[in-house]
Amino acid sequence: MQHYREATLQDAESIAILHATSWRNTYRGMFSDSFLDTEVWKDRKNVWEQRFFSPISNQKVIVAEENGSLSGFVCAFGDEDSVWGTLIDNLHVSRQKQGQGIGAQLLKQIVFWMQHSHLSDSFYLWVLNDNHPARRFYEKLGATNQEAVLHDNPDGGQSLALRYAWPDYRILLNKIS
């Protein structure tokens, strides 16, 4: 059974490993092979160390775990944008646990945090255009594509990124409740 809790500094390495693994599995053909094969671990490790050692005040990271093993995580920045609201910066679920509702429950945990913290009702995220499984997942949960922009990838390349948004968190809650 999944357990959801706020992440701590002790979770940083496990989160970085899951994040790097997820990128290797998902972004092959979108990011360069050399980056995914040799640099992604160091890149994600640096990101998560920074986020846990020097967190910004509007950051929230929640993990899903089962029997002490990380199944997924979500990272959000509350009211990051005056128009779009809270940014879901990362949502990743281990490949073995996908399709079990963990991603939706992680988003639901962020909604609870938004409500408790008196943040705006809207939230959004960026998804790469070629990441069709993620796009279908967010659309199933009521998000709509609002715009497309060229995004600088961490490997030095560029991808088309789509802003998926929920103008009201109740849209998501109605889809998963």
Sequence and secondary structure as in RCSB ss.txt:
>XXXX:A:sequence
MQHYREATLQDAESIAILHATSWRNTYRGMFSDSFLDTEVWKDRKNVWEQRFFSPISNQKVIVAEENGSLSGFVC
AFGDEDSVWGTLIDNLHVSRQKQGQGIGAQLLKQIVFWMQHSHLSDSFYLWVLNDNHPARRFYEKLGATNQEAVL
HDNPDGGQSLALRYAWPDYRILLNKIS
>XXXX:A:secstr
  EEEE  GGGHHHHHHHHHHHHHHH BTTB HHIIIIIHHHHHHHHHHHHHHS  TTEEEEEEEETTEEEEEEE
EEEEEETTTEEEEEEEEE GGGTTSSHHHHHHHHHHHHHHHTT  S EEEEEETT HHHHHHHHHTT EEEEEEE
EE TTS EEEEEEEEESSHHHHHHHH 
